Amino acid sequence: MQECFCKSNTTEFMKWFVQLIAPVLIGAKPAEILSFPNDEKHNARLESIKSCIKLNSKLTFNEFSFCSKCTKLLVYNPITLDETLKDKRNIRFLIEQGYPSMYTLDTYINHLICKVKKGKIPDEIGIFLGYPLKDVMGFIGHASLKLTKVNGWRVYGDPRISDEKHNDFRKAKEYVNGLLLHNSPSNILALV
């Protein structure tokens, strides 16, 4: 999957995209962030993705520049992301990271994007991407949380919640991969 930007075949590129966002599409993950280098295929890739996202009523996106070297696309399921961010532990943590005390989904997304636009991906993006709070806090360096393992991301403390999340993400990808055997990426986005 790492060679996605080298692919010249639009269908293969869109398959890669649908596989990548499968957990967001299925609702197992609230968001995914993608990065597109500013090269000769930049506009075509982004337009293909944006037109396909518009086929799915569950997904939306925000597009923004990052250090003038690439364009970022935050693809998210507003319902799942809202539920994730509204969790009282996540809200408390995000407020400690400088997010507004009055929560709205748009305000928090815009705050995250403003931080990213400054040139560094903030560690709390893990909350937006559906990683357990304990893993985000451990990654930041919370003293009581020790690295347990790496399983898709760095897992800190008791791995059970992290393993469950990882399995949900994996199952969503497997389900969408099965659909891709008999459907085009745009059909999957329109139907799922």
C-alpha positions in Angstrom: 0.0 0.0 0.0 2.9 2.4 0.5 3.4 2.8 -3.2 0.0 4.5 -3.7 1.4 7.7 -5.2 3.4 5.8 -7.8 0.4 4.2 -9.3 -0.8 5.7 -12.5 -4.0 3.7 -12.7 -6.8 5.7 -11.3 -8.8 2.6 -10.4 -5.9 1.2 -8.4 -5.5 4.5 -6.7 -9.1 4.7 -5.8 -9.0 1.1 -4.5 -6.1 2.1 -2.2 -8.1 5.1 -1.0 -11.3 3.1 -0.2 -9.2 0.4 1.6 -7.5 3.2 3.6 -10.7 4.8 4.7 -12.6 1.6 5.2 -12.8 1.9 9.0 -14.1 5.4 8.6 -16.6 4.3 6.0 -17.9 1.5 8.2 -18.0 3.7 11.3 -15.3 1.8 13.3 -12.9 4.8 13.1 -14.0 8.5 13.3 -11.4 10.0 10.9 -8.4 9.4 8.7 -5.9 12.0 7.5 -4.2 11.7 4.1 -1.3 13.6 2.6 -0.8 14.4 -1.0 2.5 15.8 -2.3 2.2 18.8 -4.5 3.3 17.1 -7.7 1.9 16.7 -11.2 -0.8 14.2 -10.1 -1.9 16.2 -7.1 -5.0 17.8 -8.5 -6.2 14.7 -10.3 -5.9 12.6 -7.2 -7.7 15.1 -5.0 -10.5 15.6 -7.5 -11.0 11.8 -7.8 -11.2 11.4 -4.0 -13.4 14.4 -3.4 -15.9 13.3 -6.1 -16.0 9.8 -4.6 -16.5 11.1 -1.0 -19.5 13.1 -2.2 -21.1 9.8 -3.2 -21.3 8.8 0.4 -23.7 10.6 2.8 -21.8 9.4 5.9 -18.5 11.0 5.0 -17.2 14.5 4.7 -13.8 16.1 4.5 -11.7 19.2 5.1 -8.9 20.0 2.7 -5.9 22.2 3.8 -2.3 22.9 3.0 0.6 21.7 5.1 4.0 23.5 4.9 3.3 24.3 1.2 4.7 20.9 0.4 1.5 18.9 0.4 -2.2 19.0 0.8 -3.9 17.2 3.7 -7.3 15.8 3.5 -9.1 15.0 6.8 -11.8 12.5 5.9 -14.3 11.8 8.6 -17.7 10.4 9.6 -19.3 13.4 11.4 -21.5 11.2 13.6 -18.7 8.9 14.8 -16.2 11.8 15.2 -18.8 13.8 17.2 -19.4 10.8 19.5 -15.7 10.2 20.0 -14.9 13.9 20.7 -17.9 14.3 23.1 -16.6 11.5 25.4 -16.1 13.4 28.6 -12.5 12.1 29.1 -11.6 13.1 25.5 -13.2 16.5 25.9 -11.3 17.1 29.2 -8.0 16.0 27.6 -8.5 18.2 24.5 -9.3 21.2 26.6 -6.0 20.6 28.4 -4.4 20.6 25.0 -5.8 24.1 24.3 -9.1 23.3 22.6 -12.1 25.6 23.4 -14.1 24.7 26.5 -17.4 25.1 24.5 -17.5 22.1 22.3 -18.8 21.9 18.7 -17.6 19.5 16.1 -16.7 22.2 13.6 -14.8 24.3 16.2 -12.7 21.3 17.3 -11.9 20.2 13.7 -11.0 23.8 12.8 -8.7 24.0 15.9 -7.0 20.8 14.9 -6.5 22.0 11.4 -5.1 25.3 12.6 -2.5 23.4 14.6 -1.6 21.2 11.7 -1.3 24.2 9.4 1.4 25.6 11.7 3.7 22.8 10.5 3.5 20.0 13.1 0.9 17.2 13.5 -0.3 17.5 17.1 -0.1 14.4 19.2 -3.8 14.7 20.1 -4.8 13.9 16.5 -4.9 10.3 17.8 -8.2 11.1 19.5 -9.7 12.3 16.2 -8.3 9.2 14.5 -10.0 6.9 17.0 -7.1 5.7 19.1 -7.8 5.1 22.8 -7.0 8.1 25.0 -4.6 6.1 27.1 -2.5 5.4 24.1 -2.5 9.1 23.1 -1.5 10.1 26.6 1.2 7.4 26.7 2.5 8.6 23.4 2.7 12.2 24.7 4.7 10.9 27.7 2.3 10.4 30.6 4.6 8.9 33.3 2.2 6.2 34.5 1.7 4.7 31.1 4.4 2.3 29.8 4.7 1.1 26.2 3.2 -2.4 26.0 3.4 -3.1 22.3 3.0 -1.8 18.8 -0.1 -3.0 17.0 -1.0 -0.5 14.3 0.0 2.3 16.7 1.9 2.4 20.0 -0.1 0.8 22.8 0.4 1.9 26.4 -0.8 0.2 29.5 -3.5 -2.5 29.4 -3.7 -3.6 25.7 -7.3 -4.9 25.7 -9.1 -1.7 24.6 -6.4 -1.1 22.0 -6.6 -4.6 20.7 -10.4 -4.3 20.4 -10.1 -1.1 18.5 -7.4 -2.5 16.2 -9.6 -5.6 15.5 -12.5 -3.3 14.6 -10.3 -1.4 12.2 -9.0 -4.6 10.7 -12.5 -6.2 10.3 -13.7 -3.0 8.5 -10.8 -3.2 6.1 -11.4 -6.9 5.5 -15.1 -6.3 4.8 -14.4 -3.5 2.3 -11.6 -5.6 0.7 -14.2 -8.3 0.1 -16.6 -5.8 -1.4 -13.8 -4.6 -3.7 -13.6 -8.1 -5.3 -16.9 -7.5 -7.1 -17.5 -3.7 -6.9 -15.8 -0.5 -8.0 -14.5 1.9 -5.4 -17.2 4.4 -6.3 -19.9 1.8 -6.0 -18.7 0.9 -2.5 -18.7 4.5 -1.5 -22.2 5.0 -2.9 -23.7 1.8 -1.3 -22.0 1.5 2.1 
